[in-house]
Amino acid sequence: MSTASTSRKCPLCGKPPSSEHNPFCSQGCRDRDLLNWLGDNYRVPGPPADEGLGEFGGDGLDSER
């Protein structure tokens, strides 16, 4: 193992990563990271996505009825 890989730490708790759950130290940190993604905790600030719908209606259809 190189020194670069041993200096890396779990991105959530800072413990050394395990080879089974790399780059995380455990299944718990891996699951917590997934929940952060699913819960929008890693979202990038910006205007709401529905602003400026342009020619498309709010229903997502691209043709008029």
Secondary structure, 3 states (H helix, E strand, C coil): CCHHHHCCCCCCCCCCCCCCCCCCCCHHHHHHHHHHHHCCCCCCCCCCCCCCCCCCCCCCCCCCC
